[in-house]
Amino acid sequence: MAAWTWLTPALAFGLLVLAASTGVGSVLAVLCGIGLMAAVIAAVHHAEVIAHRVGEPFGTLILAIAITVIEASLVLSMMLAGGEHTAALARDTIYAAVMIICTGVVGLCVVVGGVAHREQSFRVEGAGAGLAALIVMATLSLVLPAFTTTTPAGTYSRGQLAFVAVSSAALWAIFVFIQTVRHRDYFIPVAVTTDGEAHAPPPSVRQAWTSLGLLLVSLVTVVGLAKMLSPTIEMGVELAGAPRAVVGIAIAMLVLLPETWAAVRAAKADRLQTSMNLAIGSALASIGLTVPVVVVAAVILKLPLVLGLDAKDLVILALTFVVSSITLASGRTHVMQGAVHLVIFATFLLLAFVP
């Protein structure tokens, strides 16, 4: 194992400890930003080592679950600390994650893969099932609260929250079962990769376990540094006069960096199936794991929770799902499809800053 693969997470974690104990000044903020990027690179490397050992789709599933669990913990900790001011934080984070993944990550992967390989293919059976579950979960969590009448607009009653939490968790669990057991072949690349990695000998069990530990350290560091930098981000948002929801977008982008990097690398290596596994699996985990955790905490601790999107965001979300359905319909992609997704992503960012 190369020295940088364990030294980078250790140094980045050291920066996190230093920032937590002394506070984040201007110089330390820059160092934390560099450390965050380095931890992302290390996380992606160790995720790829694990993926090479256990095979698809288990490798991408491990990365998606690890990041989402830590993301849910981050959202919950900020809700506990912020009170009423963070009532919409879970909604903003989940919505931002879905938009970043379905438009930004997918669009970038398709464009990068299209430029390098003209056309790429993936198994539509798995991607289509994942997208269908994602549409239902997003509608239950983000759309319907804007129209229900039992409680004020944008909120759910306790019974409704319980139903959404159980339904989201159940759909995610069924998808994981389909992905890893019943129909695993739907998520395995149709063709052997040509980048040489598929022919390399798999790492040993010891190397895989070491990488798993270093992956968790890297992911904790990424989320921790993102949280440390969030006050600086909030200050920049306030100085720019942007809406508060932009803070959630910025944090979601930082947390999703490891998955984005891994997905784009896979697309460039002509492994678009891996990219799709990461993207759709991460979006599903973002709702299927985060919503139940946030709902349980909100009910037990009586935290205010706003889930419903406003009209503008509802339109963008609906557009995203319609275009995603068209993109995933044939199982083949090219640059034009990626460009369309990236335009929607740019629109999402524009309207977040200028609503």
N, C-alpha and C positions, 0 to 999 in steps of 0.2 A: 504494500500500500504506500503510495507516494506521500511524502511528508506534508504537502499542502492540504491533503484531504482531511487530516485530523488537526493540523495546526490552524487552518482557517476558522473552523467552528470554535476552537478553543479561544483564539484571539477575539473573535466577534462576541463570544459569550462574556469574555472579560470586559469588553466595552459596555455590554449590557449591565453587568454588575457595577461598573464604575459610574455609569449614568444613573442607575437606581440609587446609588449611595450619595452622590455629590450633586445631582441635578444636571440638566442639559444646558450648557452654555453654547455660545456661538461656535467655538472651536470644536467642542465635543459633539455638537450636532452634525458637523461636517464629517467627523470621524465615525460617528454612528451611522451616517448615511453610507459611507464607504464600507463599514462593517456589515451593514444590511445586505448590500449587493454581493459582498464576498460570501456571506452565509447562504444567499440564494444559489450561487454557483455550486457551493459545497453540497447543498441539499439536493440539487438536481443530479449531481454526480453520484451520490450515495443511493438515490432513488433508482438510478439506472443500473447500479451494481445489483441491487435487490431484484429489480425486474429481470435482469439477465439470469439470476439464480432461480427465481420461482416461475418465470415465464409470464406471458400475457394471459389474461388481463389482470393477474394478481399484483404485478408490479405497479401499474397505474392506480389500482384500487388502494394500495397501501399509501401512496402519496396523497391521493385525494382525501382519504379518511383522516390521515394524520393532520393535514392542513386544516380541514374543516373542523375537527375537534378543537384544535387550538384557536381557530377563528371564533367558534361559538363561545369558548371560554373568554376570549378577549371582549366580545360583545357583551356578555353577561357581566363581566367585571366593570365595564364602563357604564352599564345601566345601573348597577348597584351604587356606583360612585356619583353618577350624575343626576339621579332622581327624575323629576318631571321633565327636565331639559333633554333627556335621552329617551323619551317615550317612543319616538319614531326611529331610534337608532337601528333596531333590528330590521325594521322595514327597509330603511335606506341601505343597509349593508347587504341584505339579501337581494334586493332589487339591483343594486350596483354589481353584485357578484354575477347574477344571471345575465345582465347586459354585457358586462366585461367578457364573460366566457362565450356567450352565444354570438356576439357580434365582433368584439375585439380579438379574442383568442382564435376563434374559428376563422374569422376573416383573415387574420395574419397568417395562420397556418396554410390556408388554401392559396393565398397569394404567393407565399414563399415556396410552397410545394409546386404551384403552377409555373412559377418562373424557372425553377430548377428542373422540373420534369414534365412540363406541358400539361399532362393530365395525370390524376391520381385516383385510386379507387379505395373503397372501404366496404365493409359488410353493412348493407342497409337494414338487414333484419335486426341487428343490435342497436344501431343508431336510431332507427325509427321507433322502436319500443321505448328507448330511453327518452326520446323527445316527447312522445305521447305522455309518459309519466310526468315529465317536467312541466308540460302545459297544464295538466290537471293540478299538480302541486302548487304551481305559481298562481293559478286561478283561485284556488281555495285560500291561499295565504295572502295574496296581494290584491286581488281583484274584488272578490265578493265582499270583503269588509267595507268597501266603499259604497255598497248598495243595500246592505242589511239594515233593518229598521228597529230591531230590538234594543240596540244601544246606539249612542251617538255615531255619526259618520266616521268611518275609518277604523272602528273598533268592533270587537266581538264580545258576546256574553261568555260566561265561564263554560257553559255547555258547548257553545260553538267553538271556543278555543280548544276544548278537549277533543272534539271531533276532528278538527283540523290537525292537531298534534298527532293523534293516533293514525289518521289517514296518511299523513306525510311519512311518518315512520314506517308504516306498513308497506307503502309503495316503494320506498327506498330499500327496505329489507327484501322484498320480492325481486326487485331489480338486481340486487347483489346476488341473490340465489340463482337467478337466470344467467347472470354474467359469469358466475364462477362454477356452477354445477350443471344445471339442467341444459343450458344452451351455450356453453362456453365457446363453442366453435363460431358463434355469431360475432365474437369479439376478438378473434385471432386473425391476423393479417392473411389475406388471400394469397399473397405471393411472398416468397422469402426475400428479405432485404438484400440489397446489393452493396451495402456500405461496409461489409466485412465484419460487423459486430456480431451478426448472427452466427458466424462460423468460429468466433473466439471461444475458447473453453470457458465454461461457467465458473464463477468464483467459488471458493470453498465455503462450507457451512460457516466456518469461523469468520471468514471475510464478510459474508452476508449478515451475520449477527452484529459484527462490528459496524458495518455500514448502517444497519438499522438504528443502532444506538446513536451514531453520529448524525443520522438523518433527523432523529427526534431532537437532538441538541440544536441542530441547525434551524429546525422549524420553530422551536421555542425561542431561539435568538431572533429570528426574523420577526415574529409576532411581538416579542418583547421590545425590540428596537422600534418597531412601528408604533407601539403604544408610547414609548418614550418620546418619539418625534411628533406624536399627535398634537401636543400643545403648540409646537412650532408651526405645524400645518394649520391648526385652528387660527393662530395669530395671523398667518399669511392670508387665510380665507377672509378673515375680518377686515384686514387692511385692503384686500382687493374688492370688498363689498359684495362677495359672492354669497349665495344662500348656504345655510348650515348643512344641507344635505351633501355639499361638496366634500365635507370632512369625511363622511362615510365612504364616498367614492375613492378618495385618496388612500384611506386605510385599506379598503378592499383591494385596490391596485397593488399596494405594497405586499399584502398577505398572499395575493395570487401570483406574485412574481415567480416563485419556483415552478408552479404548474405551467405558467405561460412559457417560460424558458424551455422546459422539458418538451412541451407540445410543439413548439416551433422547431426545435432541434430534430424532433422525430419527423416532422413534415419535410424538412430539408433533406433528411436521409431517406426519403421516399417511404416513410412508415406512417402514412396518414391515419391508418387504423388506430395506431397508438395515440395519435393526437386526438382523434374523436373519442376514444375511450377516456382520455384524461378530461376533455372538455365536458362531455355529457355527464360523466360520472361525478365530476366536481360540482357541476350545477345542481345535480340531484342531491348530492350529499349536503350542499350548502343549505337546501331547504329541509331535507329529510332528517338532518341531525340538528341544525340550528333551531328550527321552529319548535320541536318538542322541548328542547332545553330551555328556551326563552319562555315558552308558555308555562311550563312547570314552575319556573322561578317567579314569573309574574303573578301566578295564582297564589302560590304559597307566601311570597313576600309582599303581595299586594302592590306590585309595581305597575305604573301606568304603561299601557302597551297600545300603540297605534300601528296598524298593519296596512290599512287601505291606501292605495296610491291615488294621486289626483288625476284629473282627466288627461292632462298632457302625458303623464307617464303611462297611463293605461293605453293610449294610442301607440306610443313607441313600443311598449311590450307586445301588443297585438301584432304590430308590423314585424317585429323580430320573429315571432313564432310563425307567421305566415311565410316569411322569406326562408326561415330555417327549414320549414316543411318542404319547400321547393328545392332547396339546396340538397337535402338529404334524400330526396325521392329516387334519384337514379343510382346512387352509389358511386358516382364519378364526379370529379370537380375540376375546375380550371380557374384561371385568374379572374374572369369576370364575376363569378360567384363570390369570390373573396372580396373583390372591390365593393360589391353591393353591401356585404356585411360591414365592411369598414366605414362606408358612408353612414350607415345606421348608427354605428358606434360614435362617429364624429358628431352626428346629430344629437345623440344622447348626451355627450359631453357639452355641446353648445347650449342645449336647453337646461342643463344643470347649472351652468354659470349665468345664463341669460334666460330665465324662465318666462 
